[in-house]
Amino acid sequence: MAERRMTKTEVVGNALGIAGLIMLPIVLGVIIYINRRVEARAIGQAREDRGKGIPLDDTQRAARHYNISPEEYLGCPDCYPLPDRGAGLYG
């Protein structure tokens, strides 16, 4: 039985296939890494104007602190006392 040698086209095709299989996890890893970095930035910036030295007003602070709507806070501001600014950062 005579041995059949691969043609140049078959060799190139096999090499490209193997290279693709090797590169697939690397490319997927890079895509996942970039996607997580973008999501982290989106989470870190809850409002577009945040991060520019513009603090939340008391209504926004209370709504975020007590997990209520701003309307609920405005209905009874005395029911939801606010901690001093920065009090929860290091505690």
C-alpha positions in Angstrom: 0.0 0.0 0.0 1.5 3.3 -1.1 1.6 6.2 1.4 -0.3 9.2 0.3 1.3 12.5 1.0 -0.7 15.6 1.9 -1.0 18.3 -0.7 0.2 21.8 0.1 -3.5 22.9 0.4 -4.2 20.2 3.0 -1.1 21.1 5.0 -2.1 24.8 5.0 -5.7 24.0 5.9 -4.6 21.8 8.8 -2.2 24.4 10.1 -4.9 27.1 10.0 -7.3 24.8 11.7 -4.9 24.0 14.5 -4.0 27.7 14.9 -7.6 28.6 15.1 -8.2 26.0 17.8 -5.3 27.4 19.8 -6.4 31.0 19.4 -10.0 30.4 20.2 -9.6 30.3 24.0 -7.2 33.3 23.9 -9.6 35.4 21.9 -12.6 34.4 24.1 -10.5 35.3 27.2 -9.7 38.7 25.9 -13.3 39.4 25.0 -14.5 38.3 28.4 -11.9 40.4 30.1 -12.8 43.5 28.1 -16.5 42.9 28.7 -16.0 42.7 32.5 -13.9 45.9 32.5 -16.7 47.7 30.6 -19.3 46.4 33.0 -17.3 47.4 36.0 -17.0 51.0 34.7 -20.8 51.0 34.1 -21.5 49.8 37.6 -19.0 52.3 39.1 -20.7 55.2 37.5 -24.3 54.9 38.6 -25.2 58.3 37.1 -23.5 59.9 34.2 -22.8 63.1 36.1 -21.3 61.2 39.0 -17.6 61.1 39.4 -17.2 64.7 38.5 -17.3 66.1 42.0 -21.1 66.4 42.0 -22.5 65.0 45.2 -25.9 63.4 45.5 -28.6 65.7 47.0 -30.4 64.6 50.2 -33.3 63.1 48.3 -31.0 60.9 46.2 -28.9 60.0 49.2 -32.0 58.9 51.3 -33.5 57.0 48.4 -30.2 55.1 47.9 -29.5 54.6 51.6 -33.0 53.3 52.6 -33.7 51.7 49.2 -36.9 53.7 48.7 -38.2 55.9 46.0 -37.5 59.7 46.1 -41.2 60.3 46.3 -41.5 58.2 49.5 -38.7 60.2 51.1 -40.2 63.5 50.1 -43.5 62.4 51.7 -41.9 62.1 55.1 -38.3 63.4 55.2 -38.2 63.2 59.0 -39.0 59.5 58.9 -35.6 58.8 57.1 -32.7 60.5 58.9 -29.6 60.7 56.9 -26.1 59.8 58.3 -23.3 62.3 57.9 -21.7 62.4 54.6 -18.9 59.8 54.3 -20.0 58.0 57.5 -20.4 54.6 55.9 -17.2 54.6 53.9 -14.8 53.5 56.5 -17.0 51.7 59.0 
